[in-house]
Amino acid sequence: MLISLAYRVPPAHLNEVFGSITAYPLTEEFLDAWKAIPHSDTAWGPQYASLARGLTSATGRPVTLFGTYDLDETERANGKRMLLLTDDGEMDYRLRIAMNAWERHVRGGADVATIAPLLPDPERARPFSEFIKRRAREVPEAANWVFRTGMWRIMRALAEQPLAIDGRAPLPLRMDTSGGLVAWDDEDLIANGKRTAFSMLRISGRLVTRAGVEDPVLCFDAHLTRISPKGAWANNVWIEPVDARRPILHLPMKYEVDRRTGVRRVTLHPATATIYQACGLDPLEIPDELPDRPGTIRPQLWRSRFHSLGSGPGPRLLMRLHEHITATLPEVVPLRYPVDKSITLAKRILKYPKGGLPVAAVGPSGYKRVTIACVYRTADARQRMLAELAELTGVSVTPQHGEPPSAVNERLDVAACHCPELLDHNTVNRAARLDELPHSEGEDHLVVGWLETEYHPEVELDRDAKPHLRRLLGHRGIPTQFLATEPVNLPEHAEPRTVEQRKHAARAALRDLLRSAGLVDGRLLRAIADPELPSPVDRPVLLVGVHVRAQQTEPGGRPLVVTMSALHVDPGDLEACRVLMYSDKGRSWCRAGEATAGFHSGSIGTAWLGRSKEKAERTRAEIERRLCELVAGDLADMPMVVFIDGTAARKIWPGLPNTSFRKGPLPGDVLRNRGGDVAVVRVNTAVGEIGRPVTRNEKANMPRDRKQPAAPDRKVYQLADSHLPSWLFAGRSTLLASKGGDAGARYTRWTLPDEAKSELRKPWHSYTAKEIVVVHEGSWTATGLAALTARLCDQPIGWDGRTLLPGPLHLATRVDRDHPDYRVSGEDGD
C-alpha cells in the first residue's frame, strides 16, 4: 500500500475541516466604481492583487477578491460581479479602513472614497460545505474561489502544534499571509557551515479533486525555500510583525536602485505599507541595507546559479509531515494505493547493448546515415566524448580535426572538430566559424552536434554561448547537445566534479543527443512489446505526445508553445519504427532531427494560439489538423494513443478536467468522428495536485528503522475507493536511488550527525509520481494503456533513468525546454 500526502474529506466532516466563510457579494455598482480607479503600480501585478495583499496584511486574516470568472453560475445569475471573502466577519471595520487607505494611495493621496461605501454588509458566516456540491460517481463541484480559499482553516490548524521530527525539539510552524506554513524560529533555519547561506522549511497545501473520488481532496507538500540575506535575486519577502500572534507577512518586493540615493535596496509595494499603517499597525520599514543573517526580514531567493545549500527537505521529513497531518486532522482519510498486480514492467536494461549500438537503431531517425560531430575546445572534452561513444557503439574510433569522419558502422560515423573560438562564451561572430563543422550531404544524411561548453555552477557567466550555438546550428539543420567542462581556475570554495559525476554527465549528454536525432536502440521495444508481458503492444501503433505551455516573454504577453512528437512503433521491426515531430517551420510532420533543429532556429510560441475561449478553439482545431495529417499515406488508419499533460491542457480541452471529465472536446475527436481508433491518456506530474508519495506500508522489504520511509517499489499502484480507474506510478530519482543518495530518507536536515554535515550541500530529492488516467480507451483496455504509459516512463527512449512523462510526451516537452528562448523572463519559480 502506497501512502501519499493526499487525503479525502468525508461528507460528515466537511464543516469540521473547512469551517465557515464570510462573503461580501459585490454588485455591478461596485464593479463600475472599481473600473474607475486609476491604474497604477502595474509593474507590481494586477490592481486587485495589491488590494487583497494589503487587506490580508492589515487584518491578519485571509482576504481574497474574486472577479466574475471565479464565481459559479448561480452567483452570476444573482447579479454578483465580484466577491470579497474572509474567514472572519468580525474584521469588517478594519476591512473598510484598509480599503479606504488603498484607494487613497492609488489616487495619489486624494482623500476620495468610492469603493468602501459600496462594500455591502457581509452575509452571515456560512459553512464551506454549502458551496461544495457532491455528485454521485463524479468529483465535487464548486466555484473557483472555493478551491482557492478552502485551505485557510486547515493550514491554521496545522500550525497550532509544532511539527515533531526525530531526535530534536519539534519545529514550531507559523502561517504566512499567502496561506503557507513556515518554520520561522532562528534555530530552525538550515545554514551552511560558515552561516552565509540559509534555507527555511515551507509547507504548502491545496484543495483539489481527484478523478473517481466523490469527496474533496487535500494535497500537501514541503519545500526548502532559500533566503537571500541581502535581498539580491529575490522577488518576495517574509516580514515578521511585532505582534507574534499575527501571521508572517509574505509580500512582493523589488531589489533595485533607489533613484533618490543611488543605493540598491529592498522596496515593498507602497500600497501594502500604506494600508498596514492606516490600520494602526507598526510601520513596514525596510532598512537601506539588510543584515547578513536573516532575522525579522527574509527575502525569498527565486533564482540562483549556485547555492551552497542543497534543495529539498527529503523523504523523511515528508513522512513526519504525514504523521503531523493525520494527528492534527483525524477526520481526513488518506487516499489508498494498493499495488495493481495485473500490471508488470519489463526488466530494465541499463547498460549499453552488447556488441554496441545496432545498425537498425539509426532506422527510427528516418535517415540512412548519421554523423556525430564532437565539437571541442579542450583535450579533456574530446577524450570524454570519444570514450563514451566507444562504450555506446562497441567500436573505438579516433577521428582527427580536419579529417573525414571515422566510421562506426555503415550508417553511423564520428567527426572531431577542434573549434575553441566557436565555443568561447565571449565570441561575438560565431557564424563566420560554422564552416569548420561537417554539413549534411543530402536528404538522407543527418549531422548532430555534441558541443563542449565551459560551465561550473559557482562561476557566473557574462555571456552564455549555448543559446546562440543552438540557434545557429539549428539554422543549418543540426540538432545539438552540450557537454560541460569546468573552467581552469575555480573559486576557492568551489569543488570540482568527481570522476563519477563527469562520467554520468557525459553518458546523459550522449543519450540526450541520440534522443534529439531520433535514434532508438531497441530497449524500448523490448519494454513495451515483449509478448511475455501482460497487455503488450502487439500491432503497429502511433504513440503521440502533445505538449502545450504558455511562454512568458513580455509583461502581459503569453504566447502558447505547442510541440508534438510521434513514435511509430512496429513491434517486430526496429528498423521500421520512426520518431517524428511536427515542424512549425515546415508546417508538416517530419523526422525528429530535422524538426528539432528547425524549432530551435526560430522564435518560440505564437500569440495566435492560447487558452482563452476563442484561442482554445483555434488551438484544438490546429492540433486536430496535425493529428489528421499524421495518419496519412503509409500511416493511414493506424491506431493512435495520445498522451497529454492534463494540468497544462485542461483549459484547452473541456473534457480533460475532473469536473467535466469526458463531457467535452477531447484530443482526437475529429479522427474518432471519421472512424479512427484514438485513445487518450492524461498524465499529471504535479505532486501538489496528486499528493507526493511518502512511504509504503507493507510486510516485506521494509527498512529496519521504522521511522525511515520505504521507497516505492517498481510497481504501478491503483487508486482504491474510486469509481474511475486511475493509477499512480511512483519512483525515485536517479540521485535518490544512487549509492549514498538516500541521506534524506535516513535523516532530516535538522538531525544530521556531525560526520554527515556535508550532505547539507546536496539536493535531497523526494519520491516522485505521475497520475495516469485513461480518458478514452479506443480499442485498448484501460489497464493496458496504464501499463503502456508506465513502461514508456520506466524504459525511456533516450537515457538510463526513468522519465516523469511517457516517451512521446517527454520528447515533445524536452524540445521545448531546450529552446534558446525557454524561460527568458522570470519563470524560475520558488
N, C-alpha and C positions, 0 to 999 in steps of 0.2 A: 504494500500500500504506500503510495507516494503522498507526502504531506507538503502543502504549499501555503503561501501567505494569502490564501483566498478563502473567504468564509461567507456562507449564505445566512441571511437573516430570516428566520421563520416568521410567518404572518402573526403569530401570537405575541411576538416580541418587537414588532416594528416600532410601537410608541416608546417602549422602554429603551431601545437602542438609539433611535433617531431624535427623540424629544419633539419639541414644537418649534414653530416658525412664526414670526410676526411680519406681515406683509403690508406695504403701502402701495395699493394699486394706483398707478399714476395715469391720469386721464390725458385726452388729446390736448387739453389746455396746457397741461404741464409740458407735453411734448413740444407744443408751439413755443412756449417760453424757453425751453431748453435749446431749441434751434436758433433762438435769437441771441444766445450767449456768445460773446466774441470768442473766436477760436484763437487760442494762444498756447505757447509751450508745446507745439506739435512735435518737437524733437523728443519729447518725453512720452509719446504714445497718445492713444485716444483720450479725449476730454473726460469721458465718463470714468476712465480708469483712475485719473488723478483725483476725482471726487470720491470714488469708492475707497481708495487708499487713505485719503485724508479722513474720511468718516470712520473707517476701521481704526486708524491710529488714534483718533480723538476719543472715540467711545470705548476703546478697549474690547469691543465685541465685533464679530464678523458682520460687515455690512457690504452688500453687493447690489449693484444696479444692473438691471437687465433690460434689453430692448425687445422689440416685437418678436424677433427671431427666436428668442428663448422661451416665449410664452406658448401655452398649448392652445388648441382651437377654441376651447371654452372661454379662456381668459380673453382671447382676441374678440370673440363674439360678444362678450360683455362690455366691450369698449375700452379695454385696457390697452394702453400703448407702451407703457413701461412699468417696471416693477422694482421697488426697492425693498430689500429683505434684510432682516436682522433676527437674531435668535433671542432678543431681549427687548420687549416693548417698553420697559421702564426707562430706556435710554432716549425716549422721544425728545425731551427738552434739549439735551446736548446735541442730538442729531440736527435739530433746526439751527442751533447756534453754529454748528460746523458748516452747514450748508450755506448760511449767510456769509461766513468767513471765506469760503471757497469762491463764492460769486464776487465778493469784493476784490479778491485777488485777481481773478481773470478779467475784471473790469478796470484793472489798473488802480485800485484803491477807491473807486467811486462807491459811495455808500448807497447802493441800489440793491434791493432785494426783490427779485421777481419769481424765483422758483420755490423758495421756502414757504411763502404764503399759499402756494398751490399744493404743498405737501398735505395730503388729507390726514385725518385721524387714522391711526393704524387699525387694521382689522383685529379682531380678537386673536390671541395666540391660538394657532391650530396645529394639531399633530401632523408631522410629516406624512404619516400614513394616509391622511386624507388626500394627499396629492399623488400617491403611488397606486396605480391601478393594476391589480393582479389579474392575470388572464390564464384560463385553463390551457395547458400544454403550449404556453408561449411565455416569453420573458415579460416582466412587469413593464408597464408603460407609464411615463411621467414626462413633464415638461423638462427642457434642458436645464432650467435653473435648479431643479430638484437634484440632478446628478452633480451639479457644481457646488451645491451647498450642503448636501446630506452628511458630509463628514465632520461638520463643525463640532457637534456634541461628542462624537466618537473620539476624535483626536484629543479633546479636552479631558475625556475620561481616562485615556491612556496616560496623560500627563499627571494624573492625581497620585500615581505611585511611581517610584523610581524603577528603572529597568535593571533587574538583577542579572549580573554576569558572574562568571566563575572567579573565585579567589580574591575578590576585592570588593570595596564598597559599591553598592548599586549606583547607577547613573541617574541623577535627577533629570527629568525632562521638562522643558519649557515650551509652551506653544508660541508660535510666531504669528504675525498678522497675515501671512499667506496661507495659514492652515497647516503648516508642518510642525514637527516637534524637533527641538534641538537640545543636545547635551551641552548646556551653557557654562557650567561651572569650570573655572580655570583649570582645576586639576584633571578635568575630563577631556581637555584638548589633547590631541595627538601632536607631538612635537618631535623634530629631529634632534640628534644629539647636541647640536650647537644652539638649539632653540631659535633658529632663524626661519623655520618653516612650520606651518601649523595647519591642522585639519580638524573639522568638527563633525560629529555624528548628526545626521539629519534623517528623520523618518517622515515618509510621505504616505498618503492614503487616498484612495479613490473609490467612489461608488460607481459600480458598473453593472452590466447584465452579462450573463453567460448563456450561450446557445444551449437550449434544452433545459434550463433551470428557471422555474417559475418565481423564485424568490430574488430580491435584490442581493447583490454580492459586494462584499468589501474586499478590496485588494490593498496590500501594504508593500512597502519596500524600504530599504535603508541605504543610505549613501554616506560617503565621507566627502564633505564639502571643504575645499581648500580655502584658506583665508589668505588675503593679501594684506599684510600688516600696514603697508603704506598706501594702499588703495590702487596701485597700478594693475591694469588688466582686470578691473572689477566693474560690474555694471549694476550690482545690487549691494546693499549693506544691511547688516543687522545692528540695531541700536537698543541697548538695554534701558528701559525707562527708570526714572528714580523710584517709582513705586513698583516694587518687585512683584506685586500681585497682578500687575498688568502684563499682557503678552509682550514678547520681544518684537520690536518693530522690524519689519522686513520691507525695505523701501528701495526703489530705483535710485541710482546715484551716477554721477559722472566724475571722472578723474581728468581734469582739464586745466588749462592755464587760465588763471583769473586775469581778465583783461585789465583790471584796475591796477593790480600789484605785479603782474607778470609771473606770479608764483603758481606752480602746479598744485592743485588742491582738490579735495573731495567736495562736491556740491550735491545737495539734495533738491528734489523738486520743490520749488518755492511755495507751491500751493499747499503741500503737506505741512511744512513748517508753519505757515500762516494759520491753517485750521487748528493745528495742535496747540498753538499758543492762545488762540481765541477762546479755546475751551478751558482756559485757566490751568493748563498743564505746563510742566517745565519746558523751557525753550529747547528746540532742537538745534544745537550749535555744534558744528564740526570744527575742530581746531585746524589751523592752517597746515600743520604737519602732524600726521598721525604717528603714534609711538611704534617702535619696532616690534612690540609684542601686542597681540590682540587683547583688548580689555572690554570696555562697555561698547566700543565701536569695532565692528568686524566686517570689513568689505569682503564680498564673496568673489573669489578668483574664478573667472569664467573661461579664461584661456591662458595657457602657459605652454611654452615649448618643453620646458623641463620643470619638474618639481621634485625636491629631494625626499618627499614622502609618497609612497605608493597610494594608488586609489583603491577603493572598495573596503567595506568593513569585514568581509569574509563570511563563509557559511556558518561558522559557529555563532557569531553574533546574531545572524538571522534566526537561528534555532532558539536563542534566548528571546528574541522578539516574538516569535510564535508563542512561546510559553507565556510571555507577558500579555499578549493579546487574549489568549484563551482564559487566563486567570482573571483579567480585568473585565472581559466581556463574555461571561459564561453563557449568555443567551445565543451567541452566534455559533454556527456549525461549520467546521472545516469541510471544504469540498473533498470528496474521497476519490482517489485514483488507483484502483486495483490494476494489476498487470493484465493486458489483453493477450491471453495465451494463444490466440489464433493468429497473431502477427509475429513472425520471426524475421530476423535480419541475417543476411549472408555474412560469412566470416569476412571481416575487414582485411584488406590487403594493404599493408603499409609500405612494404619495400618496393623498389623498382622491379619491373618484370624480369624474370630470369632470361638471360640472353639479350637483355636490352629492350628498348622500345621497339615493338613490332613495326614492320614496314606499313602494315594496314592502319596503324594509328594516324597516319597522315591523311587517310581517306576521308574521315569526317570533316576535315578542314575544307574539302572541296577542291584542293589544289593537287597537282601532280608532284610538285616539288616545293619544299620549304627550306629557306636559308635562315639560320640563326646568326645574326651579326652581333658579335661580342665587342662592344664599343667601350674601350677602357682608357684610363688615364695613368693607372699605376700597375706595376707588375703583380702586385698582390691581388687586385681585382681580376686580372687575366687568369692567374693561377686558380682562383676560387671558381670562376666561371667554367674553365675547362675541366677542372676536377669534378664538378657537379654534373657536367654534360657527359663525362666518361661513365659515371655511375648510372646515369639515366639510360644511355644508349648502349652500354656494354662495349663501346669502342673508344679507344683513346686517340684523340686527334690533336695535332699541334699546328693549327693554321698560323700563318705569319702575316703581319701587316703588309698590305700592298700586293699580296699573292692571291691567287684564286682560292675559293673556299675549299676546305677539306671535306671529302665525302664520308658520311657516317654509313649511309646505305644509298640505294638507288633513288631515294626520294627525300633524303634529309642531308644537308651539309652545314658546315660551320665556317664562318669567316671571322677573322680577327682584325680589328680596326683600332689603331692607337691614335686617338683624337683628343689630346688634352685641352686644346683651345676650344673645341666644340663643347666639351663638358664643363669647362670652367664656369662657375657661377657668375663671374664678372664679365664674361664675354658679351659684347653688345651685338655684334653682327654674326650670328651663328649660321645664317642662311648661306653665306659665302663658303662655308666649310662642309656643306651637306654632300657635295660630290665625292667626299672621301669614303662615303658609305656605299655598300652594294645597292643595286637597284633591281627592280623586278625585270625579268627577261621575257615577259609575256603574260597573258591572262591566267596561265596555269602555274605561275611561279609567285610565291609569297615570300617577302623578306620581313622578318620580325627583328626588332632591335632590343638587345639586352644591354643596358647602358649603366655604366658606373656613375654614381653621384656621391659627392663628399657630404657626409652628414654625421652629426652627433647631437643628441637631444639637448646637451648643455652648451652648444655653440650656436649663437644667434647668427642668422644669415641676413645680410643686407639685400641680397638678391637670391632667387632660387631658380636654377636652370631647368628644373624638371617640367614645370608647366609649359615653358617656351619650347623645349625639346619635344614634348609630346605633341604639341600643336604642329610644329614644323614637320616632324616626321609623319604625322597624320596626313598632311597635305601630299606627301609622297607615297601614301598608301602603306605605311609601315607602322603597325601597332607596336607599342613599346612597354617595357618593364624596366625597373631600376634596381640596382644592387648598391647598397650603401657601403662606403668605406670611410673610416674615421680620418679627420684631419691629423696631420703630423704632430702638431702642437695642441694638446688638450689643456683646458684649465686645470689647476692643481687639484680641485675637488672632483674632477670628472674621472669616472672609471671606464677604461676601455672594455669593449665587449669580450666575453670569453670565447674560446675556440668553439665551444658547443653553440653559443649564440650566433656566431658568424656562420657556422655550418647550417644551422636552421634557417638563417636569413637567406642564404644562397639557394637552399632547396625550395623554400617558399616562393622566392622570386622566379625561379625557373618554372615551377608549376604554374604560377600566375601567367607567365609568358606563354606557355602552351595553351592555357585556357583562352587567352586573347586570340591566339591563332586558330583555335578550333580543333586542336589535336586531342584525341581521346585514346587512352592506352588499353582499353579493354576491361579494366577493373569494374567500370560502371555497368557494363552489360552483364557481367557475372553477378553483380549485386542485385540487379532488378529482374533478370531474365533466367536465372538458374531454375530449370524445371523441377528441382527438388524442393524449391521454396513453395509455401502456400501462396496462391494468387500471384504467380509470376507474370511478367509481360511476355505473352506468347504469340504476339502478332505485331506487324509493323504499326507504329503509332507516332503521332506528333505530340511532343511534350512542350508546352508553350508557357513562358513566363511573361507576365505583364507587370511592369514596374511604373508607378507614377509618383511624382514628388514635386512639390512647389519649391521653386528656386527663389531664394531671397537675394535680389540684386540691389535695387534702389529702394529707399523708403516708400512703401505703398505699392511697389511693383512685385508681383509674384507670378512670373511665367511658369507654366507647367512643363515638367520634363516627363516625357513618355518614352520608355525604351522597351523593346520586345525582343525576346530571343526564342528560338525553337530548336529542339533536339529531335531530329527524325531518327527513331530507333528501329533498327531491323534486328530482332533478337538473335538471328543466326549468322549475321554477316557484319563484322565491324567495318569493313571497307565501304559497305553500302550506307552506313549511318552518316548523318550530316548535322553539323552545328551551323545554324542560320541565325541571322539577326536582321531586323528591319532597319533599313538605311534611310534616315531623314534626307540625306544628301541626294540619294538616287530615287527616293520615294518608291522603294521596292524592297523585297526580301533578297538578301544576298549572303554570301559566305561571311562567317563571323569576323575573320581577319580584315576583310575589306570594309565591312560596316563599322567595326571598332575604330579603325584608322579614320574613316570619314567622319564619324561622330566627334572624335577628339579634335578634328581640324576646324570645326565650326563653332558657332555660338551654341549656348545651352538653353533649351526650353523655348516655348513660344507662348505669348500672351493670348493667342487665338484660342487656346485650349485652357481649361481650368475646372474649378469645382462649383462655381455658381450655377444657378439653374440653366441659363442659356448656354454657358460654356460646357457644362457637364453633358448636355445633349450632343454638342459638337464633338466632345471627347469620345463619348460612346460610339457615335457614328464613325469617327476616324478609326478607332480600334477595331470595330466590326469590319470596316473596309479592309483593314490589314489582315484580319483573320481569314476573310473570304479570299483574299489574294493569295494567302499561303496555301490553301488547299486547291491548287490549280495544277494543270499539267500532270507531271508524274505523281504528284501528291494528292490528286483529286480523290475525293471520297475517303480519305484517310481519317480514321478515328483520331480524336484530339482530346487531350487533357490540358486545361488551362489552370495554372497556378497563379494566385493573385494575393497580394498583401491586403488583408481585409481592412486594416487600420487606415492605410493610405487611400484606398479606393472606395470606401463606403459612401462617400458623398457623391461619387460618380454613378455608381450602380445602386439604386434604391433596394434591390433585392439582396444585397450583401449584409447590411447591418442586422444585428439580432432583433431589433424592434420591428423590422419589416421583412424578416427572413423569408426569401423565396416569393415575396409578394410584389416584386417589381422587376425592372430590367436586370438582366444578368449578362456577363460576358458570353459571347457565342450565340445570342438569341437569333440573329439573322441566319446563321448556319443551321441551327436547330429547326427554324421555321422552313428551311429548304430540305429538311430531312437528314441533316448532318448529325453525326454522333459526336457530341461535345460535352465532356464532363467538366465541372468546375470545382476546384479545391481552394478553400480560403485558408490562408496561413496567417497567424498572428504571433509575432515575436516580442510584443510589448509586454514585458513582465509586470509593468504597473497596471495592466488591464487583465492579465490572465493569472497573476499570482506566481511569484518566483518559487521554484522548488526549494524545500528546506531540508527534508530528510526522508528516508524510507523507514517504515515500521514493519519489519519482517523478522523471521526467526533466524534466517541464515545470513551469513556474510555481513554481520554487524560489527562495528568497532568495539574493542574491549572497553574503551572509555564511553560510558553510556551518555555522557554529555556531549560527545562528539557526533555531529550529524553523519548519517550514512549517505554516501553519494548515490545518485540514481543509477540503477542497473542499465545495461544496454538493452533496454526493452521499451515498448510502447505502452503507455498507461491510458486506460479509457475512463472517462468521467462517469462515476456512478450517480444514481438518483437523477438521471436526466432522461427526458423523453426523446431527445435527439442525440444520435451518436456523435461524440466528439472525443478527441484524443489529445493527450499531452505527451510530446516527445522530449524528454528531459535529458540533460547530459552535463558534462564537464568540459571546460575549455581545455585546449592543449596544454596551457600553462598549469592549470589546476591538476590535470592528470599526470603531469611530468613528475619525475623523481624529485622529492623535496618541495614540490609545488603546492602541497596541501597545508601549509602553515596556518592558513585562515580557517581550516577545519579543526586543527589541533589546539589553536589558541584564539583569543581575541586580541585586538591591537592594544588593549589595556592590561593584558595579563601575560605578555611575552616575558619569558625569563631573560635575564641579562645576557646570556650567551647567544640569544636569538634576536637581539635588538636590530641586527642588520636587516631583518625581514620587514622592518617598517618602511624601508626604501622601495620595496617591491609591490607591484599590484597584487591585490588579493581578489581573484575572481570568485564569484559565487556561481551556483548551479544555474544553467540556462534552460530554457524551454521554448517550445513552439506549440501553439494550439493548432490542431488540424480539424477542420470542419468541412465535410463534403456538402457542397451547396447543390450540385446537380450530378447525378451518378452516371448519366449516359448509359452505355452498355456494360458498365463495370458494377461492382458491388461497393458499398461504402467502405467496408473493411479492406477490400483490395486496393482502393485508392489511398486509404490511410497508410497501408503498408508500403505502397509505391512512394508516397511522399516521404515517409521516414527513411526508406532505403536511398532515395536521392539525396538526402541530407547526410546520411551515415557514410556513404561512399561517394565523395564528390568527384566531379569531372577533373578538377584542376589540381587538387593538392591532397595532403595526407590527413588533415584533421577533418572533423565534421564542419558543415556549414549550417548557419542558422536557417537558411532558406533552401528549398529544394533546388537542384541543379539549374534548371532553365531560369527560374526566378533569380537565383544567385547570379547568373551570368548577366541578366538584364540590369540588376542592381549594381554590380561591380563596374560595368562600363560607364555608368553614371558617376559613381564615386571617383573614378579615375580621370574624369574630365578636368582639363586645366582650370575651368571656372567654377568647379564644385566648391560650395561654401565660400563665396567671395566676400560675404559680409555677415559677421555676427551669428552664424548658425552653430557655432560650437557651444553647446549648452553646458549646464552645470556638470 
